[in-house]
Amino acid sequence: MTFSKIIVAFLLLNGVVWIYASYYLAYIGRTQIAETLSKTVVAEVLGVILVYATKALLENLSKNNNWPDKPAKAKESERDC
């Protein structure tokens, strides 16, 4: 587990708890505040997932791509033999 995965997991867990809290508020009759809270929390959860997925995609592209300034992996493995 990396630090960023721990932060993302915490934010997602926190968002899920707040979503259930908005359902509870709607159940007890506070529909106006529940609706506002739901919209805010869903935007936060989707934002966290979107940013983390973009970061992970760019990291994987960087690791697994043959950049011009980076030697190809096949050439490196042939030199080791």
N, C-alpha and C positions, 0 to 999 in steps of 0.2 A: 504494500500500500504506500503510495506516494502522498506527499502533503496535499497536493491538489485534489487527489481522489478523496481524501478525508474531508476536505472543505466542501467538495461537491456533495458528498454523501450527507454531511451535516445540513447543508442548505436544502437538499431535497427532502430530508426527513422533517426539517422544520416547516417546509412548505406544505407537506402532507398533513402535518398536525394542524396548521392554520386552516387548511381547506376543511378538515373535519370540524374545526371550531366554527367556521362559517355555517356549516350545516346545522350545528347545534343552535347557533343564533337564529337561524331561520325557523327552526323547530319551536323555539320559545317565543316567536313572534317579532323578532327584530329584523325584519326582512330588508329594510333599507341598508342597514350597516352590514348585513350578511352579504348582500349583493356587491357592495363596494369592496368588502374584504375579499370575496371570491375572485373578483376581477383582478385585484392587485396581486393576490397570491399566485394565481394561475400565470400571470405575466412574469412573475419572479421565477417560478419553477421552470417555465418554458425558456426563459432567458438564460438561466443557469445551464440547462441541458444544451441549448444551442451554442453557447459560448464554449462549453467543455467539449462538445462534439467537434466544433471547428478547430479547437486547439489540438485535439487528438488526431484529427485528420491531417493537419499540417505537420505534426510531429511524425506520423507514419509515412507521409510522403517524403519528408526529409530523410528519414532513416532508410527507406527502401528504394530510393530513386538514385539513378546514376547521374550525378551532377557533373558538369564539365571539370570542376576543380577537385573532384573526388574520384579516385581510381575505382574501376569496376570490381565487384566482389569476385568474379571468376578469375581475374588476373591475380588477385591476392591469394586465392586458394592454390593456383598453379605454382606460385613462387614458394609456398610452404612445403610442397612435396619434394 
